[in-house]
């Protein structure tokens, strides 16, 4: 992986940090001159991944969430959201649209669908009791100067 | 995020501005539910014209309010969603459940 620049941000799994994570990603991506739509897509995908960790990873307790953003060659953006929480017992089932284990919080079960639609690549790795890592990539379309 | 509700003879408009995510959807949900149960409007339009960010938490917010409006004998409509927000709404197929204008 040819990394041109990177940032790592660690935060407690508090819902108020969902907007902080979006702000960090937006600030870092300014150097790549993304279009408004590209930035919206990435912010939304990051918000979904961080929200999943906030809601599910630590089961009502607070743990840490690590957000890594890398700028790769050819304007490719790499994002990883990682926790050391309870893990997802069945990743395949969790990625099915409308699947949710938190209906009481009105979670729509579309988080992974949004990440998948708004980014080019989505990989979810999880081990029960060890945590979850969500990796996403998106190549920005070259435009202007 | 701010929710401003105007009710005119059973036709209500809730203007939501700011960002809708999991954190602040809770307060919007509570404010809207309180109004729906108390005022029992026949029609409620949620105006998203002032929304600067929305993830799938917004889908849960809209679907939940649509269900409550139906239970109270009314209907829900979503207005003025920007194209980017419409993309999020379309992913959920929400237009099959709620009128989007």
gemmi code that builds the backbone of each chain (N, CA, C; Angstrom):
import gemmi

chains = {
    "A": [
        ("UNK", (0.846, -1.192, 0.000), (0.000, 0.000, 0.000), (0.888, 1.251, 0.000)),
        ("UNK", (0.734, 2.070, -0.997), (1.534, 3.279, -1.141), (0.852, 4.443, -0.408)),
        ("UNK", (1.276, 4.688, 0.842), (0.581, 5.691, 1.664), (1.272, 7.050, 1.517)),
        ("UNK", (0.533, 8.058, 1.041), (1.091, 9.399, 0.872), (0.934, 10.235, 2.148)),
        ("UNK", (-0.158, 9.974, 2.860), (-0.404, 10.703, 4.113), (-1.415, 9.896, 4.921)),
        ("UNK", (-1.386, 10.053, 6.217), (-2.355, 9.298, 7.015), (-2.612, 9.995, 8.350)),
        ("UNK", (-3.738, 9.642, 8.936), (-4.092, 10.191, 10.245), (-4.780, 9.086, 11.042)),
        ("UNK", (-4.564, 9.080, 12.351), (-5.220, 8.100, 13.209), (-5.870, 8.863, 14.361)),
        ("UNK", (-7.123, 8.545, 14.601), (-7.911, 9.277, 15.588), (-8.589, 8.249, 16.482)),
        ("UNK", (-8.370, 8.364, 17.778), (-8.974, 7.402, 18.715), (-9.975, 8.129, 19.596)),
        ("UNK", (-11.136, 7.531, 19.756), (-12.203, 8.206, 20.521), (-12.985, 7.197, 21.348)),
        ("UNK", (-13.535, 7.623, 22.479), (-14.438, 6.742, 23.224), (-15.721, 6.523, 22.415)),
        ("UNK", (-16.369, 5.391, 22.642), (-17.557, 5.043, 21.848), (-18.795, 5.799, 22.339)),
        ("UNK", (-18.697, 7.121, 22.328), (-19.815, 7.981, 22.725), (-20.476, 8.513, 21.456)),
        ("UNK", (-21.814, 8.535, 21.452), (-22.505, 8.931, 20.220), (-22.151, 10.352, 19.790)),
        ("UNK", (-21.800, 11.206, 20.741), (-21.446, 12.583, 20.383), (-20.210, 12.607, 19.476)),
        ("UNK", (-19.402, 11.535, 19.510), (-18.196, 11.488, 18.676), (-18.464, 11.100, 17.226)),
        ("UNK", (-19.710, 10.757, 16.897), (-20.031, 10.455, 15.486), (-19.758, 11.682, 14.614)),
        ("UNK", (-20.176, 12.859, 15.087), (-19.932, 14.077, 14.289), (-18.454, 14.454, 14.330)),
        ("UNK", (-17.774, 14.153, 15.447), (-16.332, 14.450, 15.533), (-15.572, 13.625, 14.490)),
        ("UNK", (-15.960, 12.360, 14.327), (-15.301, 11.497, 13.343), (-15.504, 12.051, 11.929)),
        ("UNK", (-16.709, 12.507, 11.637), (-16.979, 13.083, 10.299), (-16.127, 14.334, 10.086)),
        ("UNK", (-16.010, 15.145, 11.140), (-15.242, 16.390, 11.025), (-13.766, 16.104, 10.771)),
        ("UNK", (-13.228, 15.092, 11.464), (-11.817, 14.726, 11.284), (-11.564, 14.285, 9.841)),
        ("UNK", (-12.461, 13.421, 9.336), (-12.298, 12.907, 7.973), (-12.406, 14.056, 6.961)),
        ("UNK", (-13.390, 14.927, 7.152), (-13.568, 16.063, 6.224), (-12.325, 16.931, 6.204)),
        ("UNK", (-11.786, 17.237, 7.370), (-10.602, 18.105, 7.437), (-9.412, 17.462, 6.731)),
        ("UNK", (-9.233, 16.157, 6.960), (-8.088, 15.467, 6.352), (-8.224, 15.431, 4.825)),
        ("UNK", (-9.456, 15.272, 4.340), (-9.652, 15.089, 2.895), (-9.582, 16.384, 2.089)),
        ("UNK", (-9.552, 17.507, 2.754), (-9.483, 18.787, 2.029), (-8.282, 18.796, 1.084)),
        ("UNK", (-7.162, 18.168, 1.514), (-5.939, 18.143, 0.693), (-6.128, 17.420, -0.639)),
        ("UNK", (-7.176, 16.571, -0.731), (-7.399, 15.799, -1.972), (-8.384, 16.495, -2.898)),
        ("UNK", (-8.938, 17.622, -2.473), (-9.904, 18.374, -3.250), (-11.066, 17.504, -3.764)),
        ("UNK", (-11.771, 16.840, -2.854), (-12.890, 16.012, -3.299), (-14.059, 16.873, -3.775)),
        ("UNK", (-14.936, 16.294, -4.609), (-16.158, 17.008, -4.970), (-17.088, 16.974, -3.756)),
        ("UNK", (-18.108, 17.800, -3.793), (-19.076, 17.836, -2.682), (-19.701, 16.458, -2.519)),
        ("UNK", (-20.009, 15.818, -3.647), (-20.661, 14.496, -3.589), (-19.719, 13.438, -3.010)),
        ("UNK", (-18.457, 13.466, -3.441), (-17.488, 12.491, -2.911), (-17.318, 12.655, -1.399)),
        ("UNK", (-17.223, 13.913, -0.974), (-17.049, 14.170, 0.459), (-18.287, 13.718, 1.242)),
        ("UNK", (-19.471, 13.986, 0.681), (-20.718, 13.538, 1.327), (-20.742, 12.023, 1.453)),
        ("UNK", (-20.362, 11.337, 0.382), (-20.369, 9.862, 0.390), (-19.447, 9.325, 1.489)),
        ("UNK", (-18.237, 9.879, 1.558), (-17.253, 9.375, 2.523), (-17.688, 9.704, 3.950)),
        ("UNK", (-18.161, 10.923, 4.163), (-18.628, 11.312, 5.512), (-19.765, 10.402, 5.970)),
        ("UNK", (-20.667, 10.087, 5.021), (-21.818, 9.247, 5.383), (-21.353, 7.841, 5.734)),
        ("UNK", (-20.446, 7.297, 4.926), (-19.944, 5.942, 5.179), (-19.217, 5.879, 6.526)),
        ("UNK", (-18.413, 6.902, 6.827), (-17.692, 6.947, 8.111), (-18.690, 7.041, 9.273)),
        ("UNK", (-19.700, 7.860, 9.093), (-20.715, 8.019, 10.140), (-21.394, 6.682, 10.435)),
        ("UNK", (-21.685, 5.922, 9.371), (-22.337, 4.616, 9.543), (-21.420, 3.652, 10.308)),
        ("UNK", (-20.153, 3.618, 9.904), (-19.214, 2.675, 10.531), (-18.991, 3.028, 12.003)),
        ("UNK", (-18.816, 4.316, 12.285), (-18.589, 4.741, 13.672), (-19.859, 4.512, 14.503)),
        ("UNK", (-21.020, 4.794, 13.919), (-22.278, 4.573, 14.649), (-22.461, 3.096, 14.986)),
        ("UNK", (-22.139, 2.218, 14.036), (-22.219, 0.770, 14.312), (-21.372, 0.410, 15.532)),
        ("UNK", (-20.162, 0.960, 15.578), (-19.267, 0.665, 16.704), (-19.827, 1.243, 18.006)),
        ("UNK", (-20.361, 2.468, 17.934), (-20.934, 3.111, 19.130), (-22.110, 2.278, 19.665)),
        ("UNK", (-22.981, 1.846, 18.746), (-24.215, 1.158, 19.168), (-23.949, -0.284, 19.605)),
        ("UNK", (-23.096, -0.992, 18.834), (-23.013, -2.444, 19.024), (-21.754, -2.954, 19.727)),
        ("UNK", (-20.614, -2.268, 19.560), (-19.344, -2.898, 19.938), (-19.226, -3.219, 21.424)),
        ("UNK", (-19.619, -2.283, 22.270), (-19.316, -2.456, 23.697), (-20.553, -2.710, 24.571)),
        ("UNK", (-21.688, -2.959, 23.936), (-22.932, -3.362, 24.627), (-23.245, -2.512, 25.859)),
        ("UNK", (-23.427, -1.228, 25.615), (-23.820, -0.334, 26.710), (-22.659, 0.208, 27.530)),
        ("UNK", (-21.479, -0.374, 27.352), (-20.304, 0.167, 28.050), (-19.535, 1.050, 27.058)),
        ("UNK", (-18.554, 1.762, 27.567), (-17.764, 2.615, 26.677), (-16.392, 1.986, 26.450)),
        ("UNK", (-16.039, 1.867, 25.182), (-14.715, 1.379, 24.810), (-14.118, 2.331, 23.793)),
        ("UNK", (-13.003, 1.959, 23.222), (-12.359, 2.867, 22.286), (-12.625, 2.459, 20.830)),
        ("UNK", (-12.732, 3.470, 19.996), (-12.890, 3.264, 18.550), (-11.712, 3.969, 17.875)),
        ("UNK", (-11.098, 3.258, 16.964), (-9.939, 3.833, 16.260), (-10.320, 4.086, 14.798)),
        ("UNK", (-10.111, 5.317, 14.357), (-10.414, 5.700, 12.972), (-9.093, 6.021, 12.270)),
        ("UNK", (-8.824, 5.309, 11.196), (-7.605, 5.562, 10.426), (-8.008, 6.031, 9.021)),
        ("UNK", (-7.421, 7.121, 8.569), (-7.680, 7.607, 7.214), (-6.338, 7.715, 6.510)),
        ("UNK", (-6.246, 7.123, 5.332), (-4.998, 7.194, 4.563), (-5.290, 7.721, 3.164)),
        ("UNK", (-4.373, 8.549, 2.702), (-4.428, 8.977, 1.311), (-3.418, 8.126, 0.556)),
        ("UNK", (-3.919, 7.354, -0.408), (-3.052, 6.487, -1.203), (-2.785, 7.135, -2.555)),
        ("UNK", (-1.938, 6.509, -3.340), (-1.643, 7.092, -4.658), (-2.900, 7.048, -5.539)),
        ("UNK", (-2.907, 7.867, -6.561), (-4.029, 7.986, -7.497), (-5.328, 8.402, -6.803)),
        ("UNK", (-5.203, 9.253, -5.808), (-6.361, 9.820, -5.088), (-7.295, 8.745, -4.534)),
        ("UNK", (-6.695, 7.673, -4.043), (-7.538, 6.661, -3.402), (-7.546, 6.892, -1.890)),
        ("UNK", (-8.726, 6.834, -1.321), (-8.888, 7.054, 0.124), (-9.136, 5.707, 0.800)),
        ("UNK", (-8.389, 5.471, 1.866), (-8.529, 4.248, 2.661), (-9.028, 4.662, 4.043)),
        ("UNK", (-10.076, 4.013, 4.506), (-10.612, 4.323, 5.832), (-10.814, 3.031, 6.616)),
        ("UNK", (-10.354, 3.036, 7.860), (-10.602, 1.857, 8.702), (-11.194, 2.307, 10.040)),
        ("UNK", (-12.281, 1.667, 10.415), (-12.900, 1.926, 11.725), (-12.811, 0.627, 12.509)),
        ("UNK", (-12.122, 0.690, 13.644), (-11.805, -0.537, 14.369), (-12.201, -0.414, 15.841)),
        ("UNK", (-12.746, -1.487, 16.375), (-13.030, -1.508, 17.813), (-12.536, -2.825, 18.395)),
        ("UNK", (-12.460, -2.868, 19.717), (-12.052, -4.101, 20.390), (-13.216, -4.617, 21.234)),
        ("UNK", (-14.400, -4.541, 20.651), (-15.615, -4.893, 21.373), (-16.011, -6.350, 21.214)),
        ("UNK", (-17.329, -6.573, 21.253), (-17.859, -7.946, 21.326), (-17.779, -8.691, 19.991)),
        ("UNK", (-17.576, -7.967, 18.903), (-17.501, -8.628, 17.596), (-18.882, -8.954, 17.041)),
        ("UNK", (-18.907, -9.331, 15.763), (-20.174, -9.677, 15.104), (-20.167, -11.192, 14.906)),
        ("UNK", (-21.128, -11.911, 15.497), (-21.110, -13.381, 15.378), (-21.260, -13.856, 13.931)),
        ("UNK", (-22.088, -13.170, 13.136), (-22.326, -13.590, 11.757), (-22.261, -12.357, 10.846)),
        ("UNK", (-21.081, -12.105, 10.305), (-20.863, -10.896, 9.491), (-21.767, -10.910, 8.255)),
        ("UNK", (-21.912, -12.080, 7.640), (-22.720, -12.191, 6.419), (-24.169, -11.762, 6.706)),
        ("UNK", (-24.713, -12.232, 7.816), (-26.093, -11.873, 8.182), (-26.200, -10.386, 8.486)),
        ("UNK", (-25.173, -9.850, 9.179), (-25.198, -8.431, 9.562), (-25.166, -7.518, 8.345)),
        ("UNK", (-24.638, -8.027, 7.228), (-24.530, -7.191, 6.032), (-25.771, -7.256, 5.151)),
        ("UNK", (-26.717, -8.089, 5.510), (-27.967, -8.162, 4.741), (-28.766, -6.887, 5.016)),
        ("UNK", (-29.216, -6.183, 3.950), (-29.979, -4.951, 4.164), (-31.175, -5.171, 5.091)),
        ("UNK", (-31.401, -4.208, 5.963), (-32.500, -4.167, 6.940), (-32.287, -5.082, 8.145)),
        ("UNK", (-31.118, -5.781, 8.190), (-30.815, -6.596, 9.370), (-30.430, -5.658, 10.508)),
        ("UNK", (-31.100, -5.780, 11.629), (-30.726, -4.955, 12.787), (-30.938, -5.723, 14.079)),
        ("UNK", (-30.059, -5.446, 15.034), (-30.245, -6.032, 16.367), (-30.629, -4.935, 17.360)),
        ("UNK", (-30.880, -3.727, 16.834), (-31.243, -2.605, 17.712), (-32.490, -1.884, 17.193)),
        ("UNK", (-33.611, -2.635, 16.970), (-34.804, -1.964, 16.440), (-35.369, -0.928, 17.410)),
        ("UNK", (-35.133, -1.117, 18.717), (-35.665, -0.170, 19.701), (-35.014, 1.202, 19.567)),
        ("UNK", (-33.837, 1.238, 18.964), (-33.177, 2.527, 18.730), (-33.494, 3.036, 17.329)),
        ("UNK", (-34.460, 2.368, 16.666), (-34.841, 2.700, 15.292), (-33.646, 2.632, 14.346)),
        ("UNK", (-32.748, 1.663, 14.583), (-31.674, 1.443, 13.622), (-32.303, 0.746, 12.421)),
        ("UNK", (-32.075, 1.293, 11.243), (-32.774, 0.796, 10.056), (-32.145, -0.472, 9.485)),
        ("UNK", (-30.953, -0.816, 9.922), (-30.283, -1.996, 9.377), (-29.704, -1.732, 7.995)),
        ("UNK", (-29.453, -0.463, 7.696), (-28.935, -0.113, 6.368), (-27.512, 0.431, 6.410)),
        ("UNK", (-26.878, 0.367, 7.571), (-25.530, 0.927, 7.708), (-24.543, 0.341, 6.706)),
        ("UNK", (-24.458, -0.986, 6.646), (-23.508, -1.604, 5.720), (-23.917, -1.358, 4.259)),
        ("UNK", (-25.241, -1.294, 3.995), (-25.705, -1.013, 2.622), (-25.251, 0.376, 2.184)),
        ("UNK", (-25.334, 1.342, 3.109), (-24.897, 2.703, 2.790), (-23.389, 2.708, 2.522)),
        ("UNK", (-22.615, 2.039, 3.400), (-21.149, 1.996, 3.218), (-20.811, 1.365, 1.867)),
        ("UNK", (-21.492, 0.269, 1.557), (-21.232, -0.464, 0.326), (-21.584, 0.370, -0.909)),
        ("UNK", (-22.689, 1.103, -0.831), (-23.143, 1.900, -1.980), (-22.298, 3.146, -2.181)),
        ("UNK", (-21.868, 3.761, -1.077), (-21.208, 5.060, -1.185), (-19.687, 4.950, -1.354)),
        ("UNK", (-19.129, 3.748, -1.090), (-17.687, 3.564, -1.237), (-17.441, 2.533, -2.348)),
        ("UNK", (-16.194, 2.425, -2.812), (-15.886, 1.461, -3.888), (-15.700, 0.054, -3.331)),
        ("UNK", (-15.145, -0.027, -2.142), (-14.816, -1.337, -1.585), (-15.123, -1.342, -0.083)),
        ("UNK", (-15.668, -2.445, 0.404), (-15.989, -2.567, 1.831), (-15.588, -3.958, 2.302)),
        ("UNK", (-14.760, -3.989, 3.342), (-14.379, -5.289, 3.924), (-14.667, -5.232, 5.426)),
        ("UNK", (-15.396, -6.220, 5.925), (-15.708, -6.285, 7.359), (-15.072, -7.541, 7.919)),
        ("UNK", (-14.223, -7.348, 8.929), (-13.602, -8.496, 9.606), (-13.995, -8.427, 11.075)),
        ("UNK", (-14.413, -9.546, 11.611), (-14.849, -9.529, 13.003), (-14.615, -10.875, 13.655)),
        ("UNK", (-14.277, -10.841, 14.929), (-14.121, -12.077, 15.691), (-14.841, -11.888, 17.015)),
        ("UNK", (-15.786, -12.783, 17.348), (-16.511, -12.636, 18.611), (-15.553, -12.503, 19.796)),
        ("UNK", (-15.794, -11.476, 20.600), (-14.974, -11.231, 21.790), (-13.689, -10.461, 21.516)),
        ("UNK", (-13.371, -10.267, 20.255), (-12.098, -9.590, 19.927), (-12.304, -8.225, 19.268)),
        ("UNK", (-13.393, -8.071, 18.546), (-13.650, -6.774, 17.920), (-13.953, -6.855, 16.439)),
        ("UNK", (-14.125, -5.682, 15.864), (-14.524, -5.577, 14.465), (-13.682, -4.519, 13.767)),
        ("UNK", (-13.361, -4.803, 12.526), (-12.630, -3.839, 11.708), (-13.377, -3.662, 10.384)),
        ("UNK", (-13.737, -2.427, 10.092), (-14.438, -2.111, 8.839), (-13.482, -1.287, 7.985)),
        ("UNK", (-13.128, -1.823, 6.823), (-12.204, -1.120, 5.931), (-12.942, -0.731, 4.653)),
        ("UNK", (-12.768, 0.519, 4.257), (-13.451, 1.014, 3.051), (-12.440, 1.764, 2.188)),
        ("UNK", (-12.668, 1.683, 0.897), (-11.808, 2.438, -0.019), (-12.676, 3.157, -1.038)),
        ("UNK", (-12.191, 4.315, -1.471), (-12.877, 5.037, -2.541), (-11.852, 5.839, -3.323)),
        ("UNK", (-11.902, 5.700, -4.648), (-10.989, 6.474, -5.480), (-11.705, 7.742, -5.930)),
        ("UNK", (-11.098, 8.892, -5.678), (-11.692, 10.151, -6.089), (-11.453, 10.361, -7.575)),
        ("UNK", (-12.448, 10.916, -8.234), (-12.339, 11.137, -9.674), (-11.494, 12.396, -9.901)),
        ("UNK", (-10.447, 12.302, -10.748), (-9.626, 13.494, -10.986), (-10.485, 14.594, -11.639)),
        ("UNK", (-10.312, 15.813, -11.189), (-11.069, 16.921, -11.791), (-10.250, 18.188, -11.627)),
        ("UNK", (-10.373, 19.089, -12.596), (-9.697, 20.399, -12.529), (-8.217, 20.253, -12.298)),
        ("UNK", (-7.666, 21.163, -11.471), (-6.238, 21.140, -11.171), (-5.999, 20.557, -9.789)),
    ],
    "B": [
        ("UNK", (-28.853, 20.269, 15.869), (-30.045, 20.070, 15.060), (-31.234, 20.769, 15.728)),
        ("UNK", (-32.099, 21.329, 14.878), (-33.242, 22.077, 15.395), (-34.519, 21.562, 14.741)),
        ("UNK", (-35.585, 21.439, 15.509), (-36.884, 21.034, 14.961), (-37.874, 22.148, 15.250)),
        ("UNK", (-38.472, 22.685, 14.175), (-39.430, 23.769, 14.329), (-40.773, 23.284, 13.763)),
        ("UNK", (-41.783, 23.142, 14.618), (-43.056, 22.563, 14.170), (-44.146, 23.635, 14.116)),
        ("UNK", (-44.842, 23.676, 12.954), (-45.968, 24.596, 12.817), (-47.203, 23.771, 12.512)),
        ("UNK", (-48.289, 24.027, 13.202), (-49.514, 23.256, 13.001), (-50.634, 24.197, 12.605)),
        ("UNK", (-51.241, 23.940, 11.423), (-52.326, 24.783, 10.955), (-53.530, 23.889, 10.669)),
        ("UNK", (-54.441, 23.824, 11.609), (-55.677, 23.071, 11.416), (-55.467, 21.612, 11.028)),
        ("UNK", (-54.586, 20.943, 11.708), (-54.360, 19.520, 11.432), (-53.351, 19.252, 10.336)),
        ("UNK", (-52.894, 20.319, 9.652), (-51.834, 20.152, 8.644), (-50.563, 20.741, 9.241)),
        ("UNK", (-49.634, 19.867, 9.582), (-48.444, 20.323, 10.301), (-47.187, 20.194, 9.437)),
        ("UNK", (-46.247, 21.086, 9.689), (-44.946, 21.023, 9.024), (-43.866, 21.052, 10.102)),
        ("UNK", (-42.959, 20.092, 10.027), (-41.822, 20.067, 10.952), (-40.565, 20.373, 10.143)),
        ("UNK", (-39.999, 21.530, 10.391), (-38.787, 21.923, 9.657), (-37.580, 21.499, 10.502)),
        ("UNK", (-36.804, 20.563, 9.945), (-35.624, 20.077, 10.673), (-34.387, 20.671, 10.014)),
        ("UNK", (-33.511, 21.240, 10.809), (-32.281, 21.789, 10.235), (-31.064, 21.277, 11.002)),
        ("UNK", (-29.938, 21.254, 10.308), (-28.698, 20.751, 10.913), (-28.372, 19.346, 10.438)),
        ("UNK", (-27.773, 18.550, 11.311), (-27.321, 17.206, 10.932), (-28.158, 16.136, 11.621)),
        ("UNK", (-28.568, 15.125, 10.850), (-29.289, 13.992, 11.450), (-28.343, 12.797, 11.483)),
        ("UNK", (-27.918, 12.442, 12.686), (-27.160, 11.193, 12.857), (-27.746, 10.454, 14.068)),
        ("UNK", (-27.147, 9.352, 14.439), (-27.666, 8.536, 15.535), (-27.742, 9.333, 16.830)),
        ("UNK", (-26.746, 10.199, 17.052), (-26.691, 10.965, 18.304), (-27.868, 11.926, 18.432)),
        ("UNK", (-28.090, 12.732, 17.384), (-29.126, 13.757, 17.560), (-30.497, 13.369, 17.006)),
        ("UNK", (-30.608, 12.172, 16.390), (-31.940, 11.721, 15.947), (-32.852, 11.492, 17.151)),
        ("UNK", (-32.243, 11.152, 18.293), (-33.049, 10.859, 19.492), (-33.895, 12.056, 19.919)),
        ("UNK", (-33.281, 13.250, 19.937), (-34.036, 14.419, 20.393), (-35.123, 14.783, 19.383)),
        ("UNK", (-34.818, 14.623, 18.072), (-35.827, 14.918, 17.044), (-36.994, 13.944, 17.183)),
        ("UNK", (-36.662, 12.679, 17.424), (-37.675, 11.630, 17.576), (-38.599, 11.968, 18.753)),
        ("UNK", (-37.995, 12.347, 19.854), (-38.782, 12.642, 21.044), (-39.678, 13.867, 20.825)),
        ("UNK", (-39.125, 14.896, 20.184), (-39.899, 16.118, 19.948), (-41.068, 15.855, 18.993)),
        ("UNK", (-40.780, 15.115, 17.912), (-41.828, 14.829, 16.921), (-42.909, 13.923, 17.517)),
        ("UNK", (-42.500, 12.907, 18.255), (-43.473, 11.972, 18.840), (-44.380, 12.691, 19.836)),
        ("UNK", (-43.783, 13.548, 20.616), (-44.562, 14.319, 21.597), (-45.633, 15.142, 20.865)),
        ("UNK", (-45.211, 15.795, 19.784), (-46.157, 16.625, 19.018), (-47.252, 15.761, 18.378)),
        ("UNK", (-46.870, 14.647, 17.738), (-47.852, 13.805, 17.031), (-48.915, 13.280, 18.007)),
        ("UNK", (-48.460, 12.785, 19.132), (-49.386, 12.201, 20.111), (-50.298, 13.285, 20.700)),
        ("UNK", (-49.730, 14.450, 20.948), (-50.516, 15.536, 21.581), (-51.475, 16.200, 20.591)),
        ("UNK", (-50.958, 16.539, 19.379), (-51.759, 17.331, 18.432), (-52.563, 16.468, 17.454)),
        ("UNK", (-52.168, 15.195, 17.277), (-52.860, 14.276, 16.356), (-53.145, 14.950, 14.996)),
        ("UNK", (-52.127, 15.458, 14.318), (-52.386, 16.095, 13.017), (-52.823, 15.065, 11.976)),
        ("UNK", (-53.638, 15.512, 11.027), (-54.067, 14.611, 9.942), (-52.905, 14.401, 8.966)),
        ("UNK", (-52.161, 15.495, 8.732), (-51.019, 15.416, 7.828), (-49.804, 16.034, 8.514)),
        ("UNK", (-48.672, 15.368, 8.332), (-47.419, 15.935, 8.839), (-46.391, 15.889, 7.718)),
        ("UNK", (-45.816, 17.058, 7.411), (-44.735, 17.110, 6.427), (-43.433, 17.369, 7.167)),
        ("UNK", (-42.440, 16.505, 6.939), (-41.116, 16.751, 7.496), (-40.297, 17.443, 6.411)),
        ("UNK", (-39.901, 18.674, 6.679), (-39.160, 19.469, 5.703), (-37.662, 19.327, 5.982)),
        ("UNK", (-36.947, 18.704, 5.018), (-35.509, 18.438, 5.213), (-34.629, 19.467, 4.486)),
        ("UNK", (-35.245, 20.566, 4.053), (-34.511, 21.582, 3.280), (-33.294, 22.150, 4.002)),
        ("UNK", (-33.331, 22.156, 5.328), (-32.221, 22.740, 6.089), (-31.250, 21.705, 6.627)),
        ("UNK", (-31.353, 20.473, 6.118), (-30.467, 19.399, 6.608), (-29.129, 19.447, 5.863)),
        ("UNK", (-28.041, 19.468, 6.610), (-26.715, 19.527, 5.992), (-26.031, 18.161, 5.977)),
        ("UNK", (-26.557, 17.205, 6.750), (-26.002, 15.844, 6.745), (-27.074, 14.885, 7.240)),
        ("UNK", (-27.145, 13.722, 6.584), (-28.054, 12.684, 7.093), (-27.508, 11.313, 6.720)),
        ("UNK", (-27.416, 10.415, 7.709), (-27.050, 9.028, 7.411), (-28.286, 8.155, 7.620)),
        ("UNK", (-28.115, 6.855, 7.753), (-29.282, 5.981, 7.825), (-30.105, 6.183, 9.102)),
        ("UNK", (-29.566, 6.944, 10.055), (-30.361, 7.276, 11.244), (-31.593, 8.089, 10.842)),
        ("UNK", (-31.456, 8.869, 9.778), (-32.592, 9.658, 9.268), (-33.688, 8.768, 8.718)),
        ("UNK", (-33.283, 7.626, 8.147), (-34.274, 6.680, 7.617), (-35.101, 6.118, 8.774)),
        ("UNK", (-34.420, 5.733, 9.843), (-35.116, 5.232, 11.023), (-36.062, 6.286, 11.591)),
        ("UNK", (-35.595, 7.530, 11.592), (-36.410, 8.635, 12.114), (-37.694, 8.794, 11.292)),
        ("UNK", (-37.551, 8.767, 9.967), (-38.718, 8.967, 9.093), (-39.661, 7.759, 9.147)),
        ("UNK", (-39.094, 6.558, 9.076), (-39.948, 5.364, 9.092), (-40.708, 5.241, 10.420)),
        ("UNK", (-40.049, 5.561, 11.503), (-40.694, 5.500, 12.820), (-41.837, 6.501, 12.943)),
        ("UNK", (-41.622, 7.734, 12.381), (-42.676, 8.745, 12.455), (-43.827, 8.397, 11.512)),
        ("UNK", (-43.507, 7.759, 10.389), (-44.553, 7.332, 9.453), (-45.470, 6.312, 10.130)),
        ("UNK", (-44.851, 5.385, 10.850), (-45.608, 4.349, 11.563), (-46.512, 4.993, 12.630)),
        ("UNK", (-45.948, 5.935, 13.376), (-46.733, 6.578, 14.436), (-47.885, 7.395, 13.850)),
        ("UNK", (-47.610, 8.106, 12.744), (-48.678, 8.887, 12.104), (-49.810, 7.964, 11.655)),
        ("UNK", (-49.456, 6.814, 11.079), (-50.484, 5.852, 10.643), (-51.299, 5.364, 11.834)),
        ("UNK", (-50.609, 5.052, 12.913), (-51.310, 4.578, 14.126), (-52.271, 5.638, 14.666)),
        ("UNK", (-51.924, 6.907, 14.428), (-52.774, 8.004, 14.908), (-53.776, 8.448, 13.839)),
        ("UNK", (-53.839, 7.724, 12.728), (-54.824, 8.017, 11.684), (-54.422, 9.122, 10.722)),
        ("UNK", (-53.149, 9.455, 10.675), (-52.692, 10.509, 9.776), (-51.687, 9.990, 8.757)),
        ("UNK", (-51.099, 10.919, 8.002), (-50.107, 10.508, 7.007), (-48.883, 11.423, 7.058)),
        ("UNK", (-47.769, 10.882, 6.584), (-46.496, 11.611, 6.624), (-45.971, 11.848, 5.208)),
        ("UNK", (-45.360, 13.005, 5.040), (-44.739, 13.356, 3.755), (-43.349, 13.915, 4.064)),
        ("UNK", (-42.407, 13.715, 3.152), (-41.067, 14.295, 3.320), (-40.848, 15.317, 2.212)),
        ("UNK", (-40.432, 16.523, 2.586), (-40.278, 17.604, 1.609), (-38.846, 18.117, 1.537)),
        ("UNK", (-38.518, 18.645, 0.372), (-37.300, 19.451, 0.169), (-35.980, 18.743, 0.481)),
        ("UNK", (-35.956, 17.419, 0.331), (-34.688, 16.711, 0.562), (-33.739, 17.014, -0.600)),
        ("UNK", (-32.509, 17.345, -0.272), (-31.512, 17.599, -1.309), (-31.172, 16.269, -2.009)),
        ("UNK", (-30.639, 16.343, -3.237), (-30.358, 15.107, -4.002), (-29.537, 14.091, -3.210)),
        ("UNK", (-28.545, 14.544, -2.465), (-27.700, 13.626, -1.707), (-28.531, 12.889, -0.641)),
        ("UNK", (-29.450, 13.610, -0.018), (-30.284, 12.984, 1.016), (-31.286, 12.032, 0.361)),
        ("UNK", (-31.753, 12.391, -0.836), (-32.673, 11.498, -1.563), (-31.995, 10.169, -1.882)),
        ("UNK", (-30.675, 10.209, -2.122), (-29.936, 8.956, -2.383), (-30.008, 8.036, -1.173)),
        ("UNK", (-29.832, 8.620, 0.012), (-29.905, 7.819, 1.245), (-31.328, 7.264, 1.402)),
        ("UNK", (-32.330, 8.114, 1.137), (-33.722, 7.688, 1.290), (-34.062, 6.566, 0.305)),
        ("UNK", (-33.543, 6.699, -0.924), (-33.845, 5.694, -1.961), (-33.265, 4.330, -1.606)),
        ("UNK", (-32.107, 4.331, -0.950), (-31.488, 3.050, -0.551), (-32.440, 2.227, 0.308)),
        ("UNK", (-33.269, 2.920, 1.066), (-34.206, 2.237, 1.963), (-35.530, 1.947, 1.264)),
        ("UNK", (-35.694, 2.437, 0.032), (-36.969, 2.280, -0.670), (-38.087, 3.005, 0.061)),
        ("UNK", (-37.719, 4.102, 0.689), (-38.667, 4.802, 1.566), (-39.817, 5.429, 0.778)),
        ("UNK", (-39.582, 5.659, -0.530), (-40.634, 6.285, -1.341), (-41.843, 5.367, -1.503)),
        ("UNK", (-41.654, 4.082, -1.194), (-42.799, 3.150, -1.252), (-43.693, 3.293, -0.022)),
        ("UNK", (-43.157, 3.901, 1.008), (-43.896, 4.001, 2.277), (-44.343, 5.443, 2.549)),
        ("UNK", (-43.467, 6.377, 2.177), (-43.711, 7.783, 2.501), (-43.670, 8.610, 1.216)),
        ("UNK", (-44.579, 9.579, 1.115), (-44.587, 10.464, -0.053), (-43.386, 11.414, 0.028)),
        ("UNK", (-42.588, 11.451, -1.053), (-41.421, 12.347, -1.080), (-41.700, 13.437, -2.111)),
        ("UNK", (-41.669, 14.695, -1.707), (-41.924, 15.785, -2.672), (-40.788, 16.799, -2.631)),
    ],
}
model = gemmi.Model(1)
for chain_id, residues in chains.items():
    chain = gemmi.Chain(chain_id)
    for i, (resn, *xyz) in enumerate(residues, 1):
        res = gemmi.Residue()
        res.name, res.seqid = resn, gemmi.SeqId(i, " ")
        for name, pos in zip(("N", "CA", "C"), xyz):
            atom = gemmi.Atom()
            atom.name, atom.element = name, gemmi.Element(name[0])
            atom.pos, atom.b_iso = gemmi.Position(*pos), 0.0
            res.add_atom(atom)
        chain.add_residue(res)
    model.add_chain(chain)
structure = gemmi.Structure()
structure.add_model(model)
structure.setup_entities()
